[in-house]
Amino acid sequence: MGESKRRKAALGDKYGQDERFLAWLPLTKAQSQQFMQWTTRGAWIGIGTLAAVWLTVRIIGPGFGWWQVN
């Protein structure tokens, strides 16, 4: 008997289904990986946006406003 047949016999109806990330949480491992990809991408977009806003406020903004002070 091969390993896959033993695994199929041991798992029964659950054979071939994605494994749960946590037993009590209805998320599969594939869904948790997808969630991590989305949140990581969102974090990098947030960091880039923060850097762009900081550059605008700190460098570009005062450069356009210096002539209005006098």
Contact map, one row per residue, 1 for C-alpha under 8 A:
1110110000000000000000000000000000000000000000000000000000000000000000
1111110000000000000000000000000000000000000000000000000000000000000000
1111111000000000000000000000000000000000000000000000000000000000000000
0111111100000000000000000000000000000000000000000000000000000000000000
1111111110000000000000000000000000000000000000000000000000000000000000
1111111111000000000000000000000000000000000000000000000000000000000000
0011111111100010000000000000000000000000000000000000000000000000000000
0001111111110010000000000000000000000000000000000000000000000000000000
0000111111110000000000000000000000000000000000000000000000000000000000
0000011111110000000000000000000000000000000000000000000000000000000000
0000001111111110000000000000000000000000000000000000000000000000000000
0000000111111110000000000000000000000000000000000000000000000000000000
0000000000111110000000000000000000000000000000000000000000000000000000
0000000000111111100000000000000000000000000000000000000000000000000000
0000001100111111100000000000000000000000000000000000000000000000000000
0000000000000111110000000000000000000000000000000000000000000000000000
0000000000000111111000000000000000000000000000000000000000000000000000
0000000000000001111100000001110000000000000000000000000000000000000000
0000000000000000111110000001100000000000000000000000000000000000000000
0000000000000000011111101111100000000000000000000000000000000000000000
0000000000000000001111101111100100000000000000000000000000000000000000
0000000000000000000111111111000000000000000000000000000000000000000000
0000000000000000000111111100000000000000000000000000000000000000000000
0000000000000000000001111100000000000000000000000000000000000000000000
0000000000000000000111111110000000000000000000000000000000000000000000
0000000000000000000111111111000000000000000000000000000000000000000000
0000000000000000000111001111101100000000000000000000000000000000000000
0000000000000000011111000111111100000000000000000000000000000000000000
0000000000000000011110000011111110000000000000000000000000000000000000
0000000000000000010000000001111111000000000000000000000000000000000000
0000000000000000000000000011111111100000000000000000000000000000000000
0000000000000000000010000011111111110000000000000000000000000000000000
0000000000000000000000000000111111111000000000000000000000000000000000
0000000000000000000000000000011111111100000000000000000000000000000000
0000000000000000000000000000001111111110000000000000000000000000000000
0000000000000000000000000000000111111111000000000000000000000000000000
0000000000000000000000000000000011111111100000000000000000000000000000
0000000000000000000000000000000001111111110000000000000000000000000000
0000000000000000000000000000000000111111111000000000000000000000000000
0000000000000000000000000000000000011111111100000000000000000000000000
0000000000000000000000000000000000001111111110000000000000000000000000
0000000000000000000000000000000000000111111111000000000000000000000000
0000000000000000000000000000000000000011111111100000000000000000000000
0000000000000000000000000000000000000001111111110000000000000000000000
0000000000000000000000000000000000000000111111111000000000000000000000
0000000000000000000000000000000000000000011111111100000000000000000000
0000000000000000000000000000000000000000001111111110000000000000000000
0000000000000000000000000000000000000000000111111111000000000000000000
0000000000000000000000000000000000000000000011111111100000000000000000
0000000000000000000000000000000000000000000001111111110000000000000000
0000000000000000000000000000000000000000000000111111111000000000000000
0000000000000000000000000000000000000000000000011111111100000000000000
0000000000000000000000000000000000000000000000001111111110000000000000
0000000000000000000000000000000000000000000000000111111111000000000000
0000000000000000000000000000000000000000000000000011111111110000000000
0000000000000000000000000000000000000000000000000001111111111000000000
0000000000000000000000000000000000000000000000000000111111111100000000
0000000000000000000000000000000000000000000000000000011111111100000000
0000000000000000000000000000000000000000000000000000001111111110000000
0000000000000000000000000000000000000000000000000000001111111111000000
0000000000000000000000000000000000000000000000000000000111111111100000
0000000000000000000000000000000000000000000000000000000011111111110000
0000000000000000000000000000000000000000000000000000000000111111110000
0000000000000000000000000000000000000000000000000000000000011111111000
0000000000000000000000000000000000000000000000000000000000001111111110
0000000000000000000000000000000000000000000000000000000000000111111111
0000000000000000000000000000000000000000000000000000000000000001111111
0000000000000000000000000000000000000000000000000000000000000000111111
0000000000000000000000000000000000000000000000000000000000000000111111
0000000000000000000000000000000000000000000000000000000000000000011111
